[in-house]
Amino acid sequence: MSTALVWFKRDLRLRDHAPLAAAAQHGAAAGLFVIEPAWLASPECDPQHVATTLQCLAELRAGLAARDLPLLVRVGDVPAVFDELRRTVAFSHLLSHEETGTGWSYDRDRAVAAWCHARGVVWHEWPQTGVVRRLRSRSGWAAQWARRMDAPEVAQPVGYAGAAFDPLELHALPTLHSLGLPASRPLPPAGEAAAWRTLHSFLAGRGRDYRRALSSPITAPDGCSRLSAHLAFGSLSMRSVHQATEAAIAATPDRQLAYGLRGFASRLRWHCHFMQKLEDEPAIEHRNFARSCDGVRGGGRDRLREVLPDTPPEQERLEAWCAGRTGYPMVDACMRHLCATGWLNFRMRAMLVSFAAYHLWLDWRAPGLFLARQFLDFEPGIHWSQMQMQSGTTGINTLRIYSPARQAAEHDPTGAFVRRWVPELGTPAYPQPIVDERRALAFAKETLYGLRRTPEARAEADAVQQQHGSRKAGLPPSGTARRRTRTASTQGELF
Ligand SMILES: Cc1cc2nc3c(=O)[nH]c(=O)nc-3n(C[C@H](O)[C@H](O)[C@H](O)COP(=O)(O)OP(=O)(O)OC[C@H]3O[C@@H](n4cnc5c(N)ncnc54)[C@H](O)[C@@H]3O)c2cc1C
């Protein structure tokens, strides 16, 4: 008799779950989630991520129990946990979704593959997004995304032949305290039911003003879908979101709602487009897409201070940025809002990174780790690609340098947002601007545009575009055609 172990990772749901469906074909089955020390110790992990996972697991365990499938939750390295489980139940099949994660999860997957191979356990993996493993070429990627997302959802089995686990072996779920972690910041509701409530409220009305609402940190928290964390923990699938959105667009008589939802639908592809970059080139977590940018920032040399000696040292600039005390009110307000809530809209995330990269001339890795801990929706492939894109190190994207003052004027015209998050503005308690914007940006533009003009950088950009660039209109601008039509006078414009 075959026994299947469904290994849950960032797919904490019942609906549209291929490994769960496949488990019903086996003589017996059980579910497993492993809280891995390598994850807890990784520099991107924050207690809010662990607390959300635990909330999802509590709901999932109840949902699976109602179908006679036990969900085991263990703390340890995955191969060691498997060894321990095999002493009770000799599972013959391991069923899981593919994961596009950072280095520690890649190493763990290799160890699991070796473990399965050595013990004759068959490991089946299924994709759960539009990310394609071992992709040969980006041509045709968008069509493949559409085919996957339009395919019917995987049907939910009604029940399982549960494996012979002693109920005691289920153990109570760990807590942050028992895992030795500090308390988390307050969290939004997590889990599959909360994810569907969020999606439905967006499709039924919140999405009406999506295109207008998404740019301002005041309107975006309600006007954006707020699905990113649910997608990151897998409490609903990208296919479910795509199909529910298309159905809502087709069904609504409200033309403004349909218009808003179409804008949203086109962005869903970006999720997988950016994840595909990390899947294809895992090293981008650590190093520049464009190697011609290596050493331009960081590396023990503080170039900004070489040209602007009155600027504080690099470490102080980083700390001020993390603390929301740069003396640039819109930057500080956005950072404080993010640290308090775990979420920020796209434009303001981009502005924070642009400020770190161009105004403060910081290498993207340390700011990226800090932001990864703040974002409840941390998704490695999107995050590291975006960190590099907004820092100007992909070699192919337009350099977008955001002006904090302009963002404030356009997206917080009454100053309400800044006053809420920076109440000490206008008093001696608020710091002076940490850097002279005009001189810092002149240095940044001269350095980066100078670099981009070299024949080596141009040749490299073509290679990056070939491997990672979008082939489809509607995705963020990248590529040689766009790059070559830009004139010197439009380069470096402030956004
Ligand atoms: C520096 C930086 C880091 C980021 N890190 C992350 C991250 O770790 N995790 C993450 O999910 N998003 C990240 N984003 C992208 C984007 O900001 C968030 O997806 C979005 O703000 C999430 O809110 P929402 O679900 O309400 O988005 P909505 O606007 O409602 O969009 C719906 C979904 O579409 C996808 N999407 C929308 N915009 C983008 C985009 N520009 N790139 C990729 N996918 C997109 C996401 O899956 C999102 O949940 C980052 C952006 C920047 C500039």
The ligand as an SDF file (V2000), in Angstrom:
LIG
                    3D

 53 58  0  0  0  0  0  0  0  0999 V2000
   11.2160   47.3180   -3.5880 C   0  0  0  0  0  0  0  0  0  0  0  0
    9.9450   46.5250   -3.7510 C   0  0  0  0  0  0  0  0  0  0  0  0
    9.8120   45.3160   -3.1100 C   0  0  0  0  0  0  0  0  0  0  0  0
    8.6510   44.5600   -3.2750 C   0  0  0  0  0  0  0  0  0  0  0  0
    8.5640   43.3720   -2.5990 N   0  0  0  0  0  0  0  0  0  0  0  0
    7.4470   42.6220   -2.7470 C   0  0  0  0  0  0  0  0  0  0  0  0
    7.3260   41.3840   -2.0500 C   0  0  0  0  0  0  0  0  0  0  0  0
    8.2300   40.9680   -1.3090 O   0  0  0  0  0  0  0  0  0  0  0  0
    6.1740   40.6790   -2.2140 N   0  0  0  0  0  0  0  0  0  0  0  0
    5.1570   41.1020   -3.0440 C   0  0  0  0  0  0  0  0  0  0  0  0
    4.1300   40.4240   -3.1510 O   0  0  0  0  0  0  0  0  0  0  0  0
    5.2680   42.2560   -3.7240 N   0  0  0  0  0  0  0  0  0  0  0  0
    6.3620   43.0360   -3.6030 C   0  0  0  0  0  0  0  0  0  0  0  0
    6.4640   44.2210   -4.2940 N   0  0  0  0  0  0  0  0  0  0  0  0
    5.4530   44.5520   -5.3210 C   0  0  0  0  0  0  0  0  0  0  0  0
    4.2180   45.3750   -4.8820 C   0  0  0  0  0  0  0  0  0  0  0  0
    4.5980   46.5090   -4.1930 O   0  0  0  0  0  0  0  0  0  0  0  0
    3.2510   44.5330   -4.0600 C   0  0  0  0  0  0  0  0  0  0  0  0
    2.9390   43.3210   -4.7480 O   0  0  0  0  0  0  0  0  0  0  0  0
    1.9160   45.2300   -3.8140 C   0  0  0  0  0  0  0  0  0  0  0  0
    2.1320   46.4940   -3.2330 O   0  0  0  0  0  0  0  0  0  0  0  0
    1.0940   44.3420   -2.8910 C   0  0  0  0  0  0  0  0  0  0  0  0
   -0.1370   44.9180   -2.5390 O   0  0  0  0  0  0  0  0  0  0  0  0
   -1.5040   44.3600   -3.1660 P   0  0  0  0  0  0  0  0  0  0  0  0
   -1.5900   42.8920   -3.0900 O   0  0  0  0  0  0  0  0  0  0  0  0
   -2.6120   45.1450   -2.5640 O   0  0  0  0  0  0  0  0  0  0  0  0
   -1.2770   44.7510   -4.6880 O   0  0  0  0  0  0  0  0  0  0  0  0
   -2.2830   44.9650   -5.9020 P   0  0  0  0  0  0  0  0  0  0  0  0
   -1.9380   46.2600   -6.5320 O   0  0  0  0  0  0  0  0  0  0  0  0
   -3.6850   44.7380   -5.5160 O   0  0  0  0  0  0  0  0  0  0  0  0
   -1.7920   43.8490   -6.9240 O   0  0  0  0  0  0  0  0  0  0  0  0
   -2.2740   42.4950   -6.8720 C   0  0  0  0  0  0  0  0  0  0  0  0
   -1.1410   41.5410   -6.9680 C   0  0  0  0  0  0  0  0  0  0  0  0
   -0.4370   41.7160   -8.2010 O   0  0  0  0  0  0  0  0  0  0  0  0
    0.9450   41.4890   -8.0070 C   0  0  0  0  0  0  0  0  0  0  0  0
    1.6790   42.7300   -8.2450 N   0  0  0  0  0  0  0  0  0  0  0  0
    1.1970   43.9800   -8.2800 C   0  0  0  0  0  0  0  0  0  0  0  0
    2.1760   44.8660   -8.5420 N   0  0  0  0  0  0  0  0  0  0  0  0
    3.3000   44.1500   -8.6620 C   0  0  0  0  0  0  0  0  0  0  0  0
    4.6470   44.4830   -8.9460 C   0  0  0  0  0  0  0  0  0  0  0  0
    5.0450   45.7430   -9.1980 N   0  0  0  0  0  0  0  0  0  0  0  0
    5.5500   43.4920   -8.9820 N   0  0  0  0  0  0  0  0  0  0  0  0
    5.2000   42.2130   -8.7720 C   0  0  0  0  0  0  0  0  0  0  0  0
    3.9320   41.8360   -8.5060 N   0  0  0  0  0  0  0  0  0  0  0  0
    3.0000   42.7920   -8.4620 C   0  0  0  0  0  0  0  0  0  0  0  0
    1.1090   41.0620   -6.5490 C   0  0  0  0  0  0  0  0  0  0  0  0
    1.0160   39.6660   -6.4820 O   0  0  0  0  0  0  0  0  0  0  0  0
   -0.0930   41.6910   -5.8880 C   0  0  0  0  0  0  0  0  0  0  0  0
   -0.4660   41.0440   -4.6990 O   0  0  0  0  0  0  0  0  0  0  0  0
    7.6100   45.0220   -4.1260 C   0  0  0  0  0  0  0  0  0  0  0  0
    7.7550   46.2500   -4.7710 C   0  0  0  0  0  0  0  0  0  0  0  0
    8.9060   46.9990   -4.5900 C   0  0  0  0  0  0  0  0  0  0  0  0
    9.0320   48.3260   -5.2800 C   0  0  0  0  0  0  0  0  0  0  0  0
  1  2  1  0
  2  3  1  0
  2 52  2  0
  3  4  2  0
  4  5  1  0
  4 50  1  0
  5  6  2  0
  6  7  1  0
  6 13  1  0
  7  8  2  0
  7  9  1  0
  9 10  1  0
 10 11  2  0
 10 12  1  0
 12 13  2  0
 13 14  1  0
 14 15  1  0
 14 50  1  0
 15 16  1  0
 16 17  1  0
 16 18  1  0
 18 19  1  0
 18 20  1  0
 20 21  1  0
 20 22  1  0
 22 23  1  0
 23 24  1  0
 24 25  2  0
 24 26  1  0
 24 27  1  0
 27 28  1  0
 28 29  2  0
 28 30  1  0
 28 31  1  0
 31 32  1  0
 32 33  1  0
 33 34  1  0
 33 48  1  0
 34 35  1  0
 35 36  1  0
 35 46  1  0
 36 37  1  0
 36 45  1  0
 37 38  2  0
 38 39  1  0
 39 40  1  0
 39 45  2  0
 40 41  1  0
 40 42  2  0
 42 43  1  0
 43 44  2  0
 44 45  1  0
 46 47  1  0
 46 48  1  0
 48 49  1  0
 50 51  2  0
 51 52  1  0
 52 53  1  0
M  END
$$$$
